[in-house]
Amino acid sequence: MKYKWLIVLMLSLSFGLNHLIGKFTNPDYTPFALTGVSKGGSLDEVYYYVPSINAVSFNKPLGDWQAFEYRFGPKVQPTIGPLIFGQVTKAVGLENLYIIVDFVFPPLVFLSFYYLAKLITKSELLSVLAPLVLIGKEPLESFLVKLGVSVLKYRQLDYFFDYLNNLNRPLGFARFDSPQFSFVILTLGLIMFFKAIRSKRVIFYLFAGFLFGMQWYIYSYYAIFLTLVLGSSFGVFLVQRDWEKLKFLTAAIFTAVIISAVYWWNYFQFTKLSQVMDFFYRAGRVDGRWFDNKSLWPILFILVLSVVRPVHKKAKLTLIFLVCLLSAAFLSLNFQLLTGFSVQHFHWQSVIVNPVLILASVYLLSLFKTTVLVRPVVLLVVLLTAGIFVRNWLIAENTAGAYVKNPDLEQAYDWINHNLQPEAVIMTPSLESNYWLIMKTRAYVFNPHGLHSLAPTTELIERLLLTFSLFGIDNDYLEQFLSFQSTPGTLPHTHESLDLSGYDYIFDSLSGLQSSEAKTDIAKAKATFQDAKLTWEETKKKYRLDYIFFGPSERRISHQNFAADKNLVKVFDNQVVQIFRVSD
């Protein structure tokens, strides 16, 4: 399709132009925002992706880049992305990195998925359609919902409608490094694997095995899916008694195992931690064995494909490839039937099943040798291209006010990076400040975010209660802070709600913990500290603490006069932010 590269250019401008405009029109522009954007969008970046890359740029250990005491602990979260882009950050800066990748990676997502679809369908037009549906799925679904069209029955259709039409929420492929980076690696792995099963060249199997093994260090959901693809393929070739392909496939599996060996060693170390289940439940683990009804879609597609009788051998292998992907998608959605638990189960549908169903759909469309489909497909390509551009433009316009730096805060962060020792730990009762500190500075925080910290849950609660006591925050605010839990369907965050989301900060809104268990842990900790007269000295004996941060967010919730405290030494003051050193 001769307009393919025009679409690539459009995607680059669509996802990146707002950064460029913001950068040149506002000296205080930043690609990061905590408030004024929805939780499902850019906050995923500032919770994890940005801080992990920032940590590498400051040469922090990747065990726990929030809590000093656990910095050398086992690392089971993705490491390849932070390691690569942390080094790039050293050269271009963190903010510039996030501006550049939005220009570069959405086009790479398009081109990689386009090429995979082209291998399967042999159709230029359908190959262009596939990645546009993938990237522009949300605007398309929004359009369908507005027309009153719903293919599936959603239990919370109102929430679904708000979710799609929320102009504070960036599109899924606006997020870096996942899914922007991780999806490109996934697609490259599938391209290599497809080439492998259609050829007798072992090199393709080895490349596929290498990329499959690397996914364990990039994105675990893709890694599990690819493992299931290998397993499904092995089963198919075994039934067919295709010993040559089984031999080559074994080489791919062996390569993947060797490449992922360090991950599994690290994971074994992780499972030996006494607080391992705390981490899993905060990450969204839900126990139980259940059948996911949405997995009927892959089965339906397998049944439809089973009636296809290709003549050519290569076409038969294409069919096998798709069946293996669909089987792996089915198994992914029902992984809990085998393991007895699932972690953030919703990921399977969005990051695995949807792309596979799109591939299977365009393949089925490619079987119709008719020109009748050309005009509707061309129209859909145009609408999706326009929809992606318009949606991104409206989001950028609607959220522009959130992507602005506070010069006084930036001065404080810069001072921290140039004056504090690399191991310095900073205390603040503001969750917003904690996020910014791990995102902008080399410092560790006294109160780490529960979703990505190795600290036990009871310790996270204790740290927050210690902080609130030392900052003289009253019990009424504490009650609000720990009782707040995001209501399902609540997308936007405000200043106030972010700093009051203590429950979410510790347990995360995705927590698999029963609320009764969480309340019990909180009640026990509160009872311990309710009447205690805590001191800086006692706190430092238990946890490392070097400095406290007192800025605009802190002033909203604390009225302590730290300047009069003989245990604190003021080391920075720009009239908006004060930083005190906690003396020994």
BELRA-V640197 format. One record per pair of residues at least 12 apart in sequence whose ideal C-beta (glycine too) atoms are under 10 Angstrom apart, sorted by the first residue. I is the first residue (numbers start at 0). GAP is how many residues later the second one is. Records with the same first field share a line. If there is no record, write none. Layout:
I->GAP + GAP
This chain:
0->113 + 117 + 122 + 123 + 124 + 125 + 126 + 127 + 128 + 377 + 380
1->122
2->125 + 375 + 378 + 379 + 382
3->106 + 107 + 110 + 120 + 121 + 123 + 124
4->102 + 106
5->379
6->100 + 103 + 104 + 107 + 121 + 124 + 125 + 374 + 375 + 377 + 378 + 381
7->98 + 99 + 100 + 102 + 103 + 106 + 123
8->98
9->96 + 97 + 100 + 375 + 376 + 378 + 379
10->91 + 92 + 94 + 95 + 96 + 97 + 98 + 99 + 100 + 120 + 121 + 124 + 125 + 162 + 374 + 377 + 378 + 381
11->90 + 91 + 92 + 93 + 94 + 95 + 96 + 98
12->90 + 93 + 94 + 376 + 379 + 380
13->88 + 89 + 92 + 93 + 121 + 122 + 157 + 160 + 371 + 374 + 375 + 376 + 377 + 378 + 379 + 382
14->86 + 87 + 88 + 89 + 90 + 91 + 92 + 94 + 120 + 155 + 156 + 158 + 159 + 161 + 165 + 373 + 374 + 377 + 381
15->15 + 83 + 84 + 85 + 86 + 87 + 88 + 89 + 90 + 91 + 158 + 376
16->85 + 86 + 372 + 375 + 376 + 379
17->13 + 81 + 84 + 152 + 156 + 374 + 375 + 377 + 378 + 379 + 381 + 382 + 385
18->12 + 76 + 77 + 79 + 80 + 81 + 82 + 83 + 84 + 377 + 384
19->79 + 82 + 83
20->375 + 379
21->77 + 374 + 378 + 381 + 382
22->72 + 73 + 76
24->375
25->374 + 377 + 378 + 379
26->377 + 378 + 380
27->375 + 376 + 377 + 378 + 379 + 382
28->66 + 70 + 371 + 374 + 375 + 376
29->64 + 65 + 68 + 69 + 372 + 373 + 374 + 375 + 376 + 380 + 410
30->14 + 19 + 63 + 64 + 65 + 66 + 67 + 68 + 69 + 70 + 71 + 145 + 372
31->13 + 14 + 18 + 62 + 63 + 66 + 370 + 371 + 373 + 403 + 404 + 407 + 408
32->12 + 13 + 135 + 137 + 366 + 367 + 368 + 369 + 370 + 371 + 460
33->12 + 13 + 368 + 397 + 398 + 399 + 401 + 402 + 405 + 459 + 461 + 464
34->366 + 367 + 397 + 457 + 458 + 459 + 460 + 461 + 462 + 463 + 464
35->132 + 362 + 363 + 364 + 365 + 366 + 367 + 368 + 456 + 457 + 458 + 459
36->129 + 131 + 132 + 133 + 358 + 361 + 362 + 365 + 366 + 454 + 455 + 456
37->124 + 125 + 128 + 129 + 130 + 131 + 132 + 357 + 361 + 452 + 453 + 454 + 455
38->129 + 130 + 447 + 451 + 452 + 453 + 454 + 458 + 459 + 462 + 465 + 470
39->123 + 126 + 128 + 129 + 130 + 132 + 135 + 451
40->125 + 127 + 128 + 129 + 130 + 131 + 133 + 134 + 354 + 358 + 450 + 451
41->56 + 126 + 127 + 128 + 132 + 133 + 353 + 357 + 360 + 361
42->126 + 127 + 132 + 392 + 450 + 455
43->126 + 128 + 131 + 134
44->53 + 125 + 129 + 130 + 131 + 132 + 133 + 394
45->389 + 390 + 392 + 393
46->388 + 391 + 392 + 402 + 404 + 405 + 458 + 461
47->17 + 29 + 30 + 34 + 129 + 130 + 390 + 391 + 401 + 403 + 404
48->29 + 32 + 33 + 36 + 49 + 126 + 127 + 128 + 129 + 131 + 132 + 390
49->32 + 39 + 44 + 45 + 47 + 48 + 126 + 127 + 385 + 388 + 389 + 390
50->14 + 15 + 31 + 43 + 384 + 385 + 386 + 387 + 388 + 389 + 390 + 394 + 398 + 401
51->13 + 14 + 23 + 25 + 26 + 27 + 29 + 30 + 31 + 33 + 34 + 125 + 386 + 387 + 400
52->12 + 28 + 29 + 30 + 31 + 32 + 33 + 34 + 35 + 36 + 41 + 44 + 45 + 123 + 124 + 386
53->28 + 31 + 32 + 35 + 40 + 43 + 384 + 385 + 386 + 387 + 388
54->16 + 27 + 31 + 383 + 384 + 387 + 389
55->23 + 25 + 26 + 27 + 28 + 29 + 30 + 31 + 32 + 33 + 34
56->25 + 28 + 29 + 30 + 31 + 32 + 33 + 34 + 36 + 37 + 40 + 385
57->28 + 31 + 32 + 359 + 364 + 383 + 384 + 385
58->27 + 31 + 363 + 383
59->22 + 26 + 362 + 363 + 378 + 382 + 383 + 384
60->12 + 14
61->12 + 13 + 15 + 16 + 17 + 20 + 21 + 24
62->12 + 13 + 14 + 203 + 206 + 207 + 391
63->13 + 380 + 384 + 388 + 389 + 390 + 391
64->12 + 17 + 373 + 377 + 379 + 380 + 383 + 387 + 388
65->359 + 368 + 371 + 372 + 377 + 378 + 379 + 380 + 381 + 382 + 383 + 384 + 386 + 387 + 388 + 389
66->358 + 377 + 378 + 379 + 380 + 381 + 382 + 385 + 386 + 387 + 388 + 392 + 393 + 396 + 476 + 477
67->355 + 356 + 357 + 375 + 376 + 377 + 378 + 380 + 475 + 476 + 477 + 478
68->356 + 375 + 379 + 385 + 386 + 390 + 474 + 475
69->203 + 205 + 374 + 378 + 383 + 384 + 385 + 386 + 389
70->352 + 373 + 383
71->382
72->193 + 196 + 197 + 200 + 202 + 380 + 381 + 382
73->191 + 192 + 193 + 194 + 195 + 196 + 197 + 198 + 199 + 202 + 380
74->142 + 188 + 191 + 192 + 194 + 195 + 379
75->140 + 144 + 187 + 190 + 191 + 193 + 194 + 195 + 200 + 203 + 207 + 378
76->140 + 143 + 193 + 206 + 374 + 375 + 377
77->99 + 100 + 103 + 104 + 137 + 138 + 139 + 140 + 141 + 142 + 145 + 185
78->137 + 138 + 139 + 183 + 184 + 187
79->97 + 101 + 102 + 105 + 134 + 135 + 136 + 137 + 138 + 139
80->95 + 96 + 97 + 99 + 100 + 101 + 104 + 136 + 137 + 138
81->95 + 135
82->134
83->93 + 97 + 134
84->12 + 13 + 16 + 91 + 92 + 96
87->12 + 13
93->345 + 346
94->310 + 345
96->79
97->78 + 79
99->76
100->74 + 75 + 76 + 79 + 80
101->68 + 71 + 72 + 73 + 74 + 78 + 290
103->72 + 76
104->68 + 69 + 70 + 71 + 72 + 74 + 75 + 76 + 78 + 79
105->25 + 29 + 65 + 67 + 68 + 70 + 74 + 282 + 286
106->24
107->72 + 73 + 75 + 76 + 79 + 80
108->22 + 25 + 26 + 64 + 70 + 71 + 72 + 74 + 75 + 77 + 78
109->18 + 20 + 21 + 22 + 24 + 25 + 63 + 74 + 278
110->20 + 73 + 76
111->19 + 71 + 72 + 73 + 74 + 75 + 76 + 78 + 79
112->14 + 17 + 18 + 19 + 20 + 21 + 22 + 70 + 71 + 73 + 74 + 77 + 78 + 242 + 245 + 246
113->12 + 13 + 14 + 15 + 16 + 17 + 18 + 20 + 73
114->12 + 16 + 72 + 73 + 76
115->14 + 15 + 70 + 71 + 72 + 74 + 75 + 78 + 239 + 243
116->12 + 13 + 14 + 16 + 17 + 70 + 241 + 242 + 245 + 246 + 249
117->12 + 73 + 244
118->71 + 72 + 75 + 76 + 79 + 199 + 202
119->70 + 74 + 198 + 199 + 201 + 202 + 205 + 239 + 240 + 242 + 243 + 246
120->197 + 238 + 241 + 242 + 243 + 244 + 245 + 246
121->192 + 193 + 196 + 241 + 244
122->239 + 240 + 242 + 243 + 250 + 254
124->237 + 240 + 241 + 248 + 249 + 252 + 253 + 255 + 256
125->235 + 236 + 237 + 238 + 239 + 240 + 247 + 251 + 255
126->235 + 239
127->234 + 249 + 250 + 253 + 256 + 257
128->229 + 232 + 233 + 236 + 248 + 249 + 251 + 252 + 255
129->225 + 228 + 229 + 231 + 232 + 233 + 235
130->42 + 56 + 224 + 227 + 253
131->226 + 248 + 249 + 250 + 251 + 252 + 253 + 255 + 256
132->221 + 222 + 224 + 225 + 228 + 229 + 247 + 248 + 251
133->38 + 39 + 45 + 49 + 53 + 220 + 221 + 224 + 225 + 250
134->36 + 37 + 38 + 39 + 48 + 249 + 250 + 252 + 253
135->35 + 37 + 244 + 245 + 247 + 248 + 249 + 250 + 251 + 252 + 253 + 255 + 256
136->27 + 34 + 35 + 36 + 213 + 217 + 218 + 221 + 247 + 250 + 251
137->25 + 26 + 27 + 28 + 31 + 32 + 33 + 34 + 35 + 249 + 250 + 253
138->25 + 26 + 32 + 244 + 245 + 247 + 248 + 249 + 250 + 251 + 252 + 253 + 255
139->24 + 240 + 243 + 244 + 247 + 248 + 251
140->19 + 20 + 22 + 23 + 24
141->18 + 19 + 21 + 22 + 23 + 24 + 245 + 249
142->21 + 22 + 240 + 241 + 244
143->20
144->12 + 15 + 16 + 18 + 19 + 20
145->15 + 18 + 19
150->146
151->141 + 142 + 145
152->140
155->332 + 333
157->331
158->329 + 330 + 331 + 332
159->329
160->328
161->327 + 328 + 329 + 330
162->326 + 328
163->227
164->226
165->229 + 232 + 325 + 326
166->224 + 227 + 228 + 229 + 230 + 231 + 232
167->227 + 230 + 231 + 234 + 323 + 324 + 325
168->222 + 226 + 229 + 230 + 322 + 323
169->221 + 222 + 225 + 226 + 229
170->217 + 220 + 221 + 224
171->178 + 179 + 182
172->215
173->218 + 221 + 222
176->41 + 42
177->40 + 41 + 43 + 44 + 173
178->40 + 42 + 43 + 171 + 172 + 176
180->37 + 38
181->33 + 36 + 37 + 38 + 39 + 40 + 41 + 169
182->35 + 36 + 39 + 168 + 172
183->34
184->26 + 27 + 29 + 30 + 32 + 33 + 34 + 37
185->25 + 26 + 29 + 32 + 33 + 35 + 36 + 37 + 39 + 40 + 165 + 166 + 169
186->24 + 35 + 168
187->19 + 20 + 23 + 26
188->18 + 19 + 20 + 21 + 22 + 23 + 24 + 25 + 26 + 33 + 34 + 37 + 40 + 67
189->18 + 21 + 22 + 32 + 35 + 36 + 39 + 131 + 135 + 165 + 166 + 169
190->13 + 16 + 17 + 20
191->12 + 13 + 14 + 15 + 16 + 17 + 18 + 19 + 20 + 60
192->12 + 14 + 15 + 16 + 18 + 19 + 33 + 36 + 37 + 40 + 56 + 59 + 128 + 131 + 132
193->14 + 123 + 124 + 127 + 128 + 130 + 131
194->12 + 13
195->12 + 13 + 37 + 49 + 52 + 53 + 55 + 56 + 125
196->36 + 39 + 40 + 45 + 48 + 51 + 52 + 55 + 120 + 121 + 123 + 124 + 127
197->115 + 116 + 118 + 119 + 120 + 122 + 123
198->49 + 115 + 118
199->44 + 45 + 48
200->47
201->45 + 46 + 49 + 50
202->45 + 48
203->44 + 48
204->40 + 42 + 43 + 44 + 45 + 46 + 47 + 48 + 49 + 50
205->42 + 45 + 46 + 48 + 49 + 50
206->45 + 48
207->18 + 21 + 22 + 40 + 41 + 43 + 44 + 45 + 47 + 48
208->17 + 21 + 39 + 40 + 41 + 42 + 43 + 44 + 45 + 46 + 47 + 48 + 49 + 50 + 51
209->42 + 45 + 46 + 48 + 49
210->15 + 41 + 44 + 45 + 48
211->13 + 14 + 15 + 17 + 18 + 40 + 41 + 43 + 44 + 45 + 47 + 48
212->13 + 14 + 39 + 40 + 41 + 42 + 43 + 44 + 45 + 46 + 47 + 48 + 49 + 50
213->12 + 42 + 45 + 46 + 49
214->12 + 41 + 44 + 45 + 48
215->40 + 43 + 44 + 45 + 46 + 47 + 48 + 50 + 51
216->42 + 43 + 45 + 46 + 49
218->128 + 132
219->43 + 47 + 123 + 127
220->111 + 114 + 122 + 123 + 126 + 127 + 129 + 130 + 131
221->110 + 125 + 129 + 130
222->33 + 37 + 40
223->104 + 107 + 108 + 111 + 124 + 128
224->100 + 103 + 104 + 106 + 107 + 110 + 123 + 126 + 127 + 128 + 130 + 131
225->30 + 99 + 102 + 126
226->26 + 29 + 30 + 33 + 101 + 104 + 105
227->96 + 97 + 99 + 100 + 101 + 102 + 103 + 104 + 107 + 124
228->92 + 95 + 96 + 98 + 99 + 100 + 102 + 103 + 127
229->19 + 20 + 22 + 23 + 26 + 94 + 98
230->22 + 93 + 96 + 97 + 100
231->88 + 91 + 92 + 93 + 94 + 95 + 96 + 97 + 98 + 99
232->12 + 13 + 16 + 19 + 20 + 87 + 88 + 90 + 91 + 92 + 94 + 95
233->12 + 15 + 16 + 18 + 19 + 90
234->89 + 92
235->13 + 84 + 85 + 87 + 88 + 91
236->12 + 13 + 83 + 87
239->80
241->78
244->72 + 75
269->184
272->181 + 183
273->182
274->178 + 179 + 180 + 181 + 182 + 183 + 184 + 185
275->178 + 180
276->179 + 180 + 236
277->172 + 175 + 176 + 177 + 178 + 179 + 180 + 181 + 182 + 229 + 235 + 243
278->171 + 172 + 173 + 174 + 175 + 176 + 177 + 178
279->61 + 63 + 232 + 233
280->60 + 62 + 169 + 176 + 226 + 227 + 229 + 230 + 231 + 232 + 233 + 236 + 237
281->167 + 168 + 169 + 170 + 171 + 173 + 175 + 178 + 224 + 225 + 226 + 228 + 229 + 230 + 231 + 236
282->60 + 61 + 167 + 168 + 169 + 225 + 227 + 228 + 229
283->58 + 59 + 60 + 61 + 62 + 63 + 167 + 223 + 224 + 225 + 226 + 227 + 228 + 229
284->56 + 57 + 58 + 59 + 60 + 225 + 226 + 227 + 228
285->50 + 55 + 56 + 57 + 58 + 59 + 224 + 225 + 226 + 227
286->49 + 52 + 53 + 54 + 55 + 225
287->48 + 49 + 52 + 53 + 54 + 224
288->45 + 47 + 48 + 49 + 50 + 51 + 52 + 53
289->44 + 46 + 47 + 52 + 55
290->42 + 43 + 45 + 46
291->38 + 40 + 41 + 42 + 43 + 44 + 45 + 50 + 53 + 56 + 57 + 61
292->40
293->35 + 36 + 39 + 40 + 54 + 55 + 59
294->31 + 34 + 35 + 36 + 37 + 38 + 39 + 42 + 53 + 54 + 58
295->34 + 37
296->29 + 32 + 33 + 36 + 52 + 56 + 57 + 59 + 60 + 63
297->25 + 27 + 28 + 29 + 30 + 31 + 32 + 33 + 34 + 35 + 36 + 54 + 55 + 58 + 59 + 62
298->27 + 28 + 30 + 31
299->26 + 57 + 60
300->21 + 22 + 24 + 25 + 28 + 29 + 55 + 56 + 58 + 59 + 60 + 62 + 63
301->20 + 21 + 23 + 24 + 25 + 27 + 28 + 58
302->23
303->22 + 56 + 57 + 60
304->13 + 14 + 15 + 17 + 18 + 21 + 55 + 58 + 59 + 62
305->13 + 17
307->14 + 55 + 56 + 59
309->57
314->52
317->45 + 48
318->44
320->38 + 42
321->34 + 37 + 38 + 41 + 42
322->37
323->32
324->27 + 28 + 30 + 31 + 32 + 34 + 35
325->27 + 30 + 31 + 33 + 34
326->29
327->24 + 25 + 28
328->19 + 20 + 23 + 24 + 25 + 26 + 27 + 28 + 31
329->23 + 26
330->17
331->13 + 15 + 16 + 17 + 19 + 20 + 21 + 24
332->12 + 15 + 16 + 19 + 20
333->14
334->13
335->12
340->171
341->170
342->167 + 169
343->164 + 166 + 168
344->165 + 167
345->164
361->15
364->12
398->93
401->91
404->31 + 35
405->30 + 145 + 146 + 170 + 171
406->167 + 169
407->143 + 144 + 166 + 167 + 168 + 169
408->24 + 27 + 31 + 140 + 142 + 143 + 144 + 165 + 167 + 168
409->26 + 30 + 167
410->161 + 163 + 165 + 166
411->21 + 24 + 25 + 28 + 29 + 137 + 138 + 139 + 160 + 161 + 162 + 164 + 165 + 166 + 167
412->23 + 24 + 26 + 27 + 28 + 29 + 30 + 136 + 164
413->26 + 27
414->26 + 156 + 157 + 159 + 162 + 164
415->21 + 24 + 25 + 26 + 27 + 131 + 133 + 156 + 161 + 163
416->23 + 24 + 25 + 26
417->24
418->152 + 153 + 160
419->21 + 22 + 23 + 126 + 127 + 151 + 152 + 159 + 161
420->21 + 22 + 125
421->20 + 21 + 22
422->19 + 20 + 21 + 121 + 123
423->17 + 18 + 19 + 20 + 120 + 121 + 122 + 123 + 157
424->18 + 19 + 20 + 21 + 115 + 118 + 119 + 120 + 121 + 122 + 157
425->12 + 15 + 17 + 18 + 19 + 20 + 21 + 119 + 120 + 121 + 122 + 123 + 153 + 154 + 156
426->18 + 19 + 20 + 36 + 39 + 40 + 43 + 44 + 109 + 112 + 116 + 118 + 119 + 120 + 121 + 122 + 123 + 153 + 155
427->17 + 18 + 19 + 39 + 43 + 119 + 120 + 121 + 122 + 123 + 125 + 126 + 130
428->17 + 18 + 35 + 37 + 38 + 39 + 40 + 41 + 42 + 43 + 44 + 48 + 49 + 52 + 70 + 73 + 119 + 120 + 121 + 124 + 125 + 127 + 128 + 129
429->17 + 37 + 41 + 68 + 69 + 119 + 120 + 121 + 122 + 123 + 124 + 125 + 126 + 127 + 128
430->16 + 18 + 33 + 50 + 67 + 68 + 69 + 70 + 71 + 73 + 74 + 122
431->61 + 63 + 66 + 67 + 69 + 119 + 120 + 121 + 122 + 124
432->12 + 14 + 66 + 116 + 117 + 118 + 119 + 120 + 121 + 144
433->12 + 13 + 14 + 15 + 33 + 65 + 71 + 115 + 119
434->14 + 63 + 70
435->113 + 115 + 117
436->112
437->14
440->108
442->103 + 104 + 106
443->100 + 102
444->18 + 104
445->17 + 18 + 20 + 21 + 24 + 93 + 97 + 98 + 99 + 100 + 101 + 102 + 103
446->13 + 16 + 17 + 19 + 20 + 21 + 55 + 58 + 59
447->12 + 15 + 57 + 58
448->55 + 56 + 57 + 59
449->53 + 54 + 55 + 56 + 57 + 58 + 61
450->53 + 54 + 55 + 56 + 57 + 58 + 59 + 60
451->56
452->53
454->51 + 88
455->65
456->49 + 50 + 54 + 56 + 60 + 61 + 64 + 65 + 68
457->48 + 63 + 64 + 66 + 67 + 70
458->66 + 83 + 84
459->42 + 45 + 46 + 47 + 61 + 65
460->21 + 41 + 45 + 46 + 57 + 60 + 61 + 62 + 63 + 64 + 65 + 67 + 68
461->59 + 62 + 63 + 66 + 67 + 80 + 81
462->43 + 62 + 76 + 79 + 80 + 82
463->14 + 17 + 18 + 38 + 41 + 42 + 58 + 61 + 65
464->13 + 17 + 57 + 60 + 61 + 63 + 64 + 65 + 67 + 69
465->59 + 63 + 66 + 68 + 72 + 73 + 76 + 77 + 79
466->67 + 72 + 78 + 81 + 91
467->13 + 14 + 34 + 61 + 66 + 89 + 90
468->60 + 61 + 63 + 64 + 65 + 66 + 70
469->64 + 65 + 66 + 68 + 69 + 75 + 78 + 88 + 90 + 92 + 95 + 97 + 112
470->77 + 79 + 83 + 86 + 87 + 88 + 89 + 91
471->85 + 86 + 87 + 88 + 89 + 90
472->81 + 84 + 85 + 86 + 87
473->83 + 84 + 85
474->51 + 55
476->22 + 23 + 25 + 79 + 80 + 81
477->24 + 48 + 51 + 52 + 79
478->23 + 47
479->16 + 19 + 20 + 22
480->18 + 19 + 20 + 21 + 22 + 24 + 76
481->18 + 19 + 20 + 21 + 23 + 24 + 36 + 37 + 40 + 41 + 43 + 44
482->17 + 19 + 20 + 36 + 39
483->12 + 13 + 15 + 16 + 17 + 18 + 19 + 20 + 21
484->16 + 17 + 18 + 19 + 22 + 24 + 26 + 30 + 33
485->15 + 17 + 18 + 22 + 23 + 24
486->22
487->21
489->19
494->57 + 58 + 61
495->60
497->55
498->54 + 55 + 57 + 58
499->57
501->20
502->12 + 15 + 16 + 19
505->12 + 15 + 16
506->14 + 15
534->32
535->12 + 29 + 30 + 31 + 32 + 46 + 47 + 48
536->30 + 45 + 46 + 47
538->43
539->27 + 42 + 43 + 44
544->37
545->34 + 35 + 36 + 38
546->21 + 22 + 24 + 25 + 32 + 33 + 34 + 35
547->12 + 14 + 17 + 20 + 30 + 31 + 32 + 33 + 34
548->23 + 28 + 29 + 30 + 31
549->12 + 13 + 18 + 20 + 22 + 23 + 26 + 27 + 28 + 29 + 30
550->23 + 25 + 26 + 27 + 28
551->24 + 25
553->23 + 24
554->21 + 22 + 23
561->16 + 18
562->15 + 17
564->15 + 17 + 18
565->17
566->13 + 14 + 15 + 16 + 17
567->12 + 13 + 14 + 15
568->12 + 13 + 14
